[in-house]
Amino acid sequence: QVQLVESGGGLVQPGGSLRLSCAASGITFSIYQMGWYRQAPGKQRELVATITSRGRTNYVDSVKGRFTISRDNGKKTLYLQMNSLKPEDTAVYYCNAELTPRRYWGQGTQVTVSS
């Protein structure tokens, strides 16, 4: 059974930082492309960042220079370091594992950026 369990969300003031984690089980983590997506209220889910099995990263323009995606294959864990957070980063953040045609999602973790 595949499980992706996110953690690390919470309430933070603008300009603050959070680190999200996604612990994976039931998959050969190292061969999957991993990613973070987010969904704000009333909006569609959008890509935030991805990292390939070889460590190549990709970011949506709005988070470039502020967020860093990384992975630890030994721990089967995906990370998202989020710095300089803005109110518009408020959303539920989802972990994604993809190895075509397989695609799995976590349950999400809430990030709220507010003063």
C-alpha positions in Angstrom: 0.0 0.0 0.0 1.4 3.4 -1.1 1.4 6.1 1.5 2.6 9.7 1.3 2.4 11.5 4.6 3.0 15.3 4.7 4.0 17.2 7.8 5.4 20.6 8.8 2.5 22.9 7.8 1.2 25.6 10.1 0.6 29.2 10.7 3.5 31.6 10.0 3.9 35.4 9.7 4.8 37.0 6.3 8.5 36.7 5.8 8.8 33.6 7.9 9.9 30.1 7.0 8.5 26.6 7.1 9.9 23.2 6.1 7.5 20.6 4.8 8.3 16.9 4.8 6.7 14.0 2.9 7.4 10.5 4.1 6.8 7.8 1.5 6.2 4.1 1.9 5.1 1.3 -0.4 7.1 2.6 -3.4 10.7 2.5 -4.6 11.1 6.1 -3.7 14.4 6.7 -5.5 13.1 6.0 -9.0 10.0 8.3 -8.7 9.8 11.9 -9.7 8.5 13.7 -6.6 6.7 17.0 -6.4 4.9 19.5 -4.3 1.6 21.0 -5.4 -0.7 23.4 -3.6 -4.4 24.4 -3.7 -5.7 27.6 -2.4 -9.4 28.1 -1.5 -11.5 28.5 -4.7 -8.5 27.8 -7.0 -7.2 24.9 -8.9 -4.3 22.8 -7.7 -1.1 24.1 -9.1 2.5 22.8 -9.4 5.0 24.3 -6.9 8.1 22.3 -7.5 9.4 18.9 -8.8 12.5 16.9 -8.4 13.5 14.1 -10.7 15.0 10.8 -9.6 18.4 12.3 -10.6 17.8 15.4 -8.6 16.9 17.9 -11.3 14.6 20.5 -10.0 11.9 22.7 -11.4 9.9 25.5 -9.8 6.9 27.6 -10.6 8.0 31.2 -11.2 6.2 32.6 -8.1 8.4 30.6 -5.7 11.8 30.7 -7.5 14.5 32.0 -5.1 12.3 31.4 -2.1 11.5 27.7 -2.0 13.9 24.7 -2.3 12.8 21.2 -3.0 15.0 18.3 -2.0 14.9 14.6 -1.4 16.6 12.0 0.8 16.3 8.7 -0.9 17.7 6.8 2.1 15.0 8.2 4.3 12.4 8.0 1.5 11.5 11.6 2.3 10.8 14.7 0.2 11.2 18.2 1.6 10.2 21.7 0.7 12.0 24.5 2.4 9.9 27.7 2.2 11.5 31.0 3.0 10.2 34.6 2.7 6.6 33.4 2.8 3.9 35.6 1.5 0.1 35.6 2.2 -0.4 34.3 -1.3 1.5 31.1 -0.4 -1.5 30.2 1.8 -2.8 26.8 0.6 -3.0 23.1 1.3 0.3 21.6 0.1 0.3 18.1 -1.4 3.1 15.7 -2.0 3.1 13.8 -5.3 4.9 10.8 -6.5 5.0 10.0 -10.2 6.3 7.2 -12.3 4.2 7.0 -15.4 1.5 5.7 -15.5 1.5 5.6 -11.6 0.7 8.7 -9.7 0.1 9.0 -6.0 -0.9 11.9 -3.7 -0.6 12.6 0.0 -3.5 13.9 2.1 -2.1 17.5 2.2 -0.9 19.8 4.9 -2.2 23.4 5.5 0.1 26.3 5.3 -1.3 29.7 6.4 0.7 32.9 6.0 -0.9 35.7 8.0 0.0 38.4 10.5 
